[in-house]
Amino acid sequence: MHPDFMSGRPIKMFYAYILKSLQDGSFYIGSTRNLAKRIERHNRGGNLSTRYKKPFEVVWKKTYTIYAEAVKEEKKIKSWKSRTMIENLIKKSDSAGGGVVNRIRL
């Protein structure tokens, strides 16, 4: 959590994210309140839809202060149903300094 500069209280952070399977190159799109724990769960095999595709690395993430906005972003990306569009989002974020420039493996 980051401090709220006005009140000094921590601000909760929420994430929309894209994982890439290091096994078969497929993508998984999700949202979470705790990115580190969520990735760890994916890589432990704690998610049925990703269990047989681990390990994963985070290739894109976007931070929000409102959880509903992270979920909205997740649903928008899932609605594309296009690998090319997802790859373009990742490339665009990397070149602009957003997203995840250095791949995260947990």
C-alpha atoms as an extended CHARMM CRD file, in Angstrom:
* protein
*
       106  EXT
         1         1  MET       CA              0.0000000000        0.0000000000        0.0000000000  PROA      1               0.0000000000
         2         2  HSD       CA              1.0800000000        3.5370000000       -0.7120000000  PROA      2               0.0000000000
         3         3  PRO       CA              0.5280000000        6.3960000000        1.7430000000  PROA      3               0.0000000000
         4         4  ASP       CA             -2.2570000000        8.8440000000        1.0040000000  PROA      4               0.0000000000
         5         5  PHE       CA             -0.3590000000       12.1210000000        0.8400000000  PROA      5               0.0000000000
         6         6  MET       CA             -3.2670000000       14.1480000000        2.1960000000  PROA      6               0.0000000000
         7         7  SER       CA             -4.2150000000       11.9880000000        5.1620000000  PROA      7               0.0000000000
         8         8  GLY       CA             -1.1160000000        9.8410000000        5.6760000000  PROA      8               0.0000000000
         9         9  ARG       CA             -3.3100000000        6.7230000000        5.4810000000  PROA      9               0.0000000000
        10        10  PRO       CA             -2.2700000000        3.8540000000        3.2390000000  PROA      10              0.0000000000
        11        11  ILE       CA             -4.0230000000        3.6570000000       -0.1270000000  PROA      11              0.0000000000
        12        12  LYS       CA             -5.0830000000        0.1900000000       -1.2130000000  PROA      12              0.0000000000
        13        13  MET       CA             -3.7920000000       -0.7700000000       -4.6300000000  PROA      13              0.0000000000
        14        14  PHE       CA             -5.5300000000       -3.1180000000       -7.0440000000  PROA      14              0.0000000000
        15        15  TYR       CA             -4.2150000000       -4.6190000000      -10.2650000000  PROA      15              0.0000000000
        16        16  ALA       CA             -5.2850000000       -5.7910000000      -13.6860000000  PROA      16              0.0000000000
        17        17  TYR       CA             -2.5740000000       -8.0760000000      -15.0320000000  PROA      17              0.0000000000
        18        18  ILE       CA             -1.4940000000      -10.3440000000      -17.8620000000  PROA      18              0.0000000000
        19        19  LEU       CA              0.5580000000      -13.4670000000      -17.2550000000  PROA      19              0.0000000000
        20        20  LYS       CA              2.4500000000      -15.3950000000      -19.8880000000  PROA      20              0.0000000000
        21        21  SER       CA              3.0130000000      -19.1260000000      -19.5450000000  PROA      21              0.0000000000
        22        22  LEU       CA              6.6820000000      -20.0080000000      -19.8210000000  PROA      22              0.0000000000
        23        23  GLN       CA              5.5520000000      -23.4940000000      -20.8380000000  PROA      23              0.0000000000
        24        24  ASP       CA              3.3920000000      -22.7590000000      -23.8860000000  PROA      24              0.0000000000
        25        25  GLY       CA              3.3680000000      -18.9580000000      -24.3250000000  PROA      25              0.0000000000
        26        26  SER       CA             -0.3540000000      -18.5800000000      -23.6370000000  PROA      26              0.0000000000
        27        27  PHE       CA             -1.7320000000      -15.5460000000      -21.7940000000  PROA      27              0.0000000000
        28        28  TYR       CA             -3.8620000000      -15.3640000000      -18.6720000000  PROA      28              0.0000000000
        29        29  ILE       CA             -5.6800000000      -12.1330000000      -17.8260000000  PROA      29              0.0000000000
        30        30  GLY       CA             -6.8320000000      -11.3490000000      -14.3070000000  PROA      30              0.0000000000
        31        31  SER       CA             -7.3500000000       -8.7890000000      -11.5690000000  PROA      31              0.0000000000
        32        32  THR       CA             -6.4430000000       -8.9330000000       -7.9090000000  PROA      32              0.0000000000
        33        33  ARG       CA             -6.0030000000       -7.0360000000       -4.6820000000  PROA      33              0.0000000000
        34        34  ASN       CA             -2.5910000000       -8.6200000000       -4.0190000000  PROA      34              0.0000000000
        35        35  LEU       CA             -0.5000000000       -9.2400000000       -7.1250000000  PROA      35              0.0000000000
        36        36  ALA       CA              2.4100000000      -11.0470000000       -5.4620000000  PROA      36              0.0000000000
        37        37  LYS       CA              0.1390000000      -13.5660000000       -3.7000000000  PROA      37              0.0000000000
        38        38  ARG       CA             -1.9540000000      -14.0750000000       -6.8110000000  PROA      38              0.0000000000
        39        39  ILE       CA              1.0620000000      -14.8530000000       -9.0070000000  PROA      39              0.0000000000
        40        40  GLU       CA              2.4160000000      -17.1910000000       -6.3620000000  PROA      40              0.0000000000
        41        41  ARG       CA             -0.9200000000      -19.0150000000       -6.3570000000  PROA      41              0.0000000000
        42        42  HSD       CA             -0.8580000000      -19.3760000000      -10.1510000000  PROA      42              0.0000000000
        43        43  ASN       CA              2.6880000000      -20.7380000000      -10.0510000000  PROA      43              0.0000000000
        44        44  ARG       CA              1.8260000000      -23.2110000000       -7.2570000000  PROA      44              0.0000000000
        45        45  GLY       CA             -0.9940000000      -24.6130000000       -9.3820000000  PROA      45              0.0000000000
        46        46  GLY       CA             -3.7370000000      -23.1800000000       -7.1760000000  PROA      46              0.0000000000
        47        47  ASN       CA             -5.8740000000      -22.0460000000      -10.1070000000  PROA      47              0.0000000000
        48        48  LEU       CA             -7.6280000000      -24.7050000000      -12.2050000000  PROA      48              0.0000000000
        49        49  SER       CA             -7.4570000000      -22.7540000000      -15.4530000000  PROA      49              0.0000000000
        50        50  THR       CA             -3.6800000000      -22.2370000000      -15.2230000000  PROA      50              0.0000000000
        51        51  ARG       CA             -2.5550000000      -25.3200000000      -13.2830000000  PROA      51              0.0000000000
        52        52  TYR       CA             -1.0660000000      -27.1630000000      -16.2710000000  PROA      52              0.0000000000
        53        53  LYS       CA              0.5470000000      -24.1300000000      -17.9030000000  PROA      53              0.0000000000
        54        54  LYS       CA              2.8700000000      -22.9790000000      -15.1130000000  PROA      54              0.0000000000
        55        55  PRO       CA              5.2480000000      -21.3440000000      -14.5230000000  PROA      55              0.0000000000
        56        56  PHE       CA              4.1150000000      -17.8250000000      -15.3830000000  PROA      56              0.0000000000
        57        57  GLU       CA              5.6590000000      -14.4140000000      -15.5600000000  PROA      57              0.0000000000
        58        58  VAL       CA              3.8740000000      -11.0780000000      -15.3290000000  PROA      58              0.0000000000
        59        59  VAL       CA              4.1940000000       -9.3530000000      -18.7010000000  PROA      59              0.0000000000
        60        60  TRP       CA              1.7900000000       -6.4590000000      -18.0470000000  PROA      60              0.0000000000
        61        61  LYS       CA              0.0790000000       -4.8430000000      -15.0990000000  PROA      61              0.0000000000
        62        62  LYS       CA             -1.8940000000       -1.6990000000      -14.4060000000  PROA      62              0.0000000000
        63        63  THR       CA             -2.5070000000       -0.2760000000      -10.9540000000  PROA      63              0.0000000000
        64        64  TYR       CA             -5.8000000000        1.1130000000       -9.6720000000  PROA      64              0.0000000000
        65        65  THR       CA             -7.0680000000        2.5610000000       -6.4070000000  PROA      65              0.0000000000
        66        66  ILE       CA            -10.6000000000        1.2450000000       -7.0660000000  PROA      66              0.0000000000
        67        67  TYR       CA            -11.0370000000       -2.5300000000       -7.3710000000  PROA      67              0.0000000000
        68        68  ALA       CA            -14.0140000000       -2.2450000000       -9.7430000000  PROA      68              0.0000000000
        69        69  GLU       CA            -11.7880000000       -0.3740000000      -12.2120000000  PROA      69              0.0000000000
        70        70  ALA       CA             -9.2170000000       -3.2060000000      -12.1950000000  PROA      70              0.0000000000
        71        71  VAL       CA            -11.9990000000       -5.7260000000      -12.8650000000  PROA      71              0.0000000000
        72        72  LYS       CA            -13.3700000000       -3.5060000000      -15.6490000000  PROA      72              0.0000000000
        73        73  GLU       CA             -9.9200000000       -3.4530000000      -17.3100000000  PROA      73              0.0000000000
        74        74  GLU       CA             -9.6290000000       -7.2470000000      -16.9740000000  PROA      74              0.0000000000
        75        75  LYS       CA            -13.0180000000       -7.7390000000      -18.6460000000  PROA      75              0.0000000000
        76        76  LYS       CA            -12.1590000000       -5.2780000000      -21.4250000000  PROA      76              0.0000000000
        77        77  ILE       CA             -8.9270000000       -7.1040000000      -22.2830000000  PROA      77              0.0000000000
        78        78  LYS       CA            -10.6670000000      -10.5050000000      -22.1250000000  PROA      78              0.0000000000
        79        79  SER       CA            -13.3490000000       -9.2260000000      -24.5020000000  PROA      79              0.0000000000
        80        80  TRP       CA            -10.7420000000       -8.6170000000      -27.2090000000  PROA      80              0.0000000000
        81        81  LYS       CA            -10.1810000000      -12.3610000000      -27.6930000000  PROA      81              0.0000000000
        82        82  SER       CA             -7.2030000000      -11.4310000000      -29.8360000000  PROA      82              0.0000000000
        83        83  ARG       CA             -3.6380000000      -12.4820000000      -29.1060000000  PROA      83              0.0000000000
        84        84  THR       CA             -2.3820000000       -9.7180000000      -31.4030000000  PROA      84              0.0000000000
        85        85  MET       CA             -4.2330000000       -7.0120000000      -29.4690000000  PROA      85              0.0000000000
        86        86  ILE       CA             -2.8830000000       -8.3520000000      -26.1660000000  PROA      86              0.0000000000
        87        87  GLU       CA              0.6700000000       -8.4740000000      -27.5370000000  PROA      87              0.0000000000
        88        88  ASN       CA              0.2880000000       -4.9030000000      -28.8200000000  PROA      88              0.0000000000
        89        89  LEU       CA             -0.8590000000       -3.7460000000      -25.3670000000  PROA      89              0.0000000000
        90        90  ILE       CA              2.2150000000       -5.3490000000      -23.8000000000  PROA      90              0.0000000000
        91        91  LYS       CA              4.5810000000       -3.8560000000      -26.4040000000  PROA      91              0.0000000000
        92        92  LYS       CA              2.9890000000       -0.4090000000      -26.1310000000  PROA      92              0.0000000000
        93        93  SER       CA              3.2770000000       -0.4430000000      -22.3340000000  PROA      93              0.0000000000
        94        94  ASP       CA              6.8960000000       -1.6180000000      -22.4530000000  PROA      94              0.0000000000
        95        95  SER       CA              7.9480000000        1.0870000000      -24.9250000000  PROA      95              0.0000000000
        96        96  ALA       CA              6.0930000000        3.8110000000      -23.0090000000  PROA      96              0.0000000000
        97        97  GLY       CA              7.5950000000        2.7830000000      -19.6810000000  PROA      97              0.0000000000
        98        98  GLY       CA              4.2670000000        1.5210000000      -18.3400000000  PROA      98              0.0000000000
        99        99  GLY       CA              3.1480000000       -2.0350000000      -17.7830000000  PROA      99              0.0000000000
       100       100  VAL       CA              6.0040000000       -4.2850000000      -16.7580000000  PROA      100             0.0000000000
       101       101  VAL       CA              9.2760000000       -3.4650000000      -18.4900000000  PROA      101             0.0000000000
       102       102  ASN       CA             11.3240000000       -6.0020000000      -16.5450000000  PROA      102             0.0000000000
       103       103  ARG       CA              9.4590000000       -9.2800000000      -16.4520000000  PROA      103             0.0000000000
       104       104  ILE       CA              8.4450000000      -10.4150000000      -12.9990000000  PROA      104             0.0000000000
       105       105  ARG       CA              8.7550000000      -14.0590000000      -12.0470000000  PROA      105             0.0000000000
       106       106  LEU       CA              7.5040000000      -15.1120000000       -8.6470000000  PROA      106             0.0000000000
